[in-house]
Amino acid sequence: MRLYDYLPSANGYKVRTLLAQLGLAYELVPVDIFAGESHTADFHANKNPDGRIPVLEPEPGRFLAESNAILSFLAEGTRLMPDDRFARAQVHQWMFFEQNAVEPNIGTARFWRLTGRQPPQSEVLRNRVQNGERALSTLERHLVRHPFLVDGRYTVADLCLFAYTHLAPEAGVDLAPYPSVAAWLERVKAQPGFLGPVPPYSANARVA
């Protein structure tokens, strides 16, 4: 099994963490997205036509893109994906929420701030931060009543949401108003197989 990935990517971090937590061996194939390595003709034709990472190759010649699709594929049939059909749907509910409300706002604001690529219009970044705060408020309302997102236990949904949520301060989003979210982040970090921090962006990601 191979994983094509750019290590500073929080989307790739989700997948690497799940692989570690499931004890699955794999070969890491680094892809420098800022050198255009995910937009070659070969990558588009044979790995991901959208030119994004991570991409999982579970067996030779079969490729799966989109981090949350990869998470679902790997977690299926394991302790991190509930057996109950409704609980599985709730896992996917939170994974959709992550892609719709968390990653586009916290992830994008963090990327802009750390690489110097933010748009010249200050309100664009401010809107991303405000939408990120709104997403954290949603999580806070849920986590004040539940130790984890689904079924009262750690699932792949928690791992999925953790990746960008714990990076919120780097996006300019203060976690202090969300104590239940902060406590949940610590519970996720305490899970076996936790990888530690996301690696920093490479030098070629930054612009003057």
N, C-alpha and C positions, 0 to 999 in steps of 0.2 A: 504494500500500500504506500502511495506517495501523496504528499501534500505540497502543493505549489503555493508559496506564501511569501509575504513581505512581513518580517517579524514585528515592526512597529504597528502593524494594523491590528486594531482591537477586534475586527471581524475574524481575522486569522487567529488571534489570541483565544477566542471562544473555542475554536476547533482544536487547537493544540491542548487547551486545558481539558477538554472532554476526552481526547485521546489519552492523556495522562491519567485521568480519573478512571477510565475504563481499562487501563493497562494494555492498550493496543500499540503494537510496534508499527513504526512507519518510517519512511525516508522523507526527510525534509528537503525540498528543492527550492532554494531561495530565488525569488523573482524581484528584481529591482524595478518597481513600477515607475520610478522617476527617471529611469534610464530608458523607458519605453519597452521593457522586456515583456510586458503583458499585452502589447499591441503589435506584436510581430504577426506576419501572415500565418506562421505555424501555430502560434498561440490562438489566434482567432479561429483558425480552421479546425484545430484538433483538441483544444482545451476549453476555451470559453469565448464564444463569438462576441461577448460584451467586453472582453478585455479586462476583467476584474479578477482579483484574488480575494479569498483563497479558492483553490480548486482542488478537489480530492480525486485521486485516481485509485479507487478501491481494488481494482484489478486491471491488468494491462489493457489499454484501449478504451476504458470506460471512465468518463469524466463527469464530475458533479460540481457545479458552481453554486454560489449563493450560500453564505455562511449558515443561515438558519435551516436551509434545506439539508446541508451537510450534517448539522446537529441532529435533525430529526432522523436522518438515515442511520447515523452511528448509534443514537440512543435507543432506537427501536429494539424491543426485546430485552432491554437491560433494566437495571434497578432505577435508572434515571428517567425512564419513561413509564408512566402509570399503565397498568393493565386495563383499568376501567376506561371505557370508551369516552365517557363524559369528561373524566379527568384529563385524558389525552387532548381532548378538544380545548380544555382550559389551558393546557400547556401551549397549544398553538395560538390561543387567544393572546397570551402574553408575548409570544414570539412575534406575532403580527404587530402588537403594540410597540415592541422594541424597534421594529423597522419603520413604523409610521410616525412615532412620537419621540423616541429617544435618540436613535442613531442619526437621523437627519438634522437634529438640533444640537444636542450635546456633542455628537461626533464631529459635525461640521464646524461648530464654533471652536472646538478644541483644535481641529486641523488648521483653521485659519490663524488662530492665535499663535500656535507653536511653529508654524512655517512662514509666517508673514505674508500669507496669501489672502488676507481678508479684503473684501471689496472696499472701495474708497468711501462708499456711503455708510456712515456709522450706524444708521438705523437698521441696516441689513443684519449686521452682527447682533445688535441689540434685540432684534426680533427673534433670532435663533436662541439667544440666552433666555428670553422670556418664555419661549415655547418649551425650552428645556426645563425651566422652573415649573411650568404647568405639568409636564410629564412627571416630574418628581413629586408634585402634589398628589397626582393620581396614585403613584406608588405608596406614598405616605398614608393615604386614606385606607389602602388595602392592608399594608403591613402593620398598621397600628393594631389590627385585629388578628393577624396571622403571622406565624413565625417564618413561613416561606410562602411562595406565590401560589402553589397548588397542593392540595391534599395534605397540608400540614407537615410536609417533609421536603427535603432538598430534591429538586428535579432539574432537568436540563433547562427548564424555563428560568430558574434562578441564575444558572451559569450564563445564559443568554443575556439577561438584563444586567447582570453584574458588570459585564465587559465595559460598556460605556458609562454606566451609572457611577462606578467608582472613580472614573476620570473626570467627573463633573467639575471639580475645582480647576482643572486645567482648561476648561471651557469658559471659566469665569462664572460658574454657578456654585454658590455657597451651599454646602450640605447642612449647615447649622440649623436651618429652619425645618429640617426633615429628620428628627431623631430616630424615628422608626426605620427609615431607610438606612441611616448610618449603622444602627444596630444589626440590621439584616446584612449589610455588607460585611460586618465582622463575622457573622455566622457563616456566610459563604466562604470567606477566607479560611475558616477553620476546617473546611472539608478536606479529606484526604486527596492528595494529588494537585493541590493548589499550586500554580506555577510561579507565583510572585508577580513582580511588577511587569507591565508592558514595556518592552525596550523602547528607547527614545528614537525619534525620527533620525534618519541618516542625514548627513550634511547636505546631500544634493536635494533634499526635500525643501530646504529653506531658500527663500529669496530675500534679497536685500531690501 
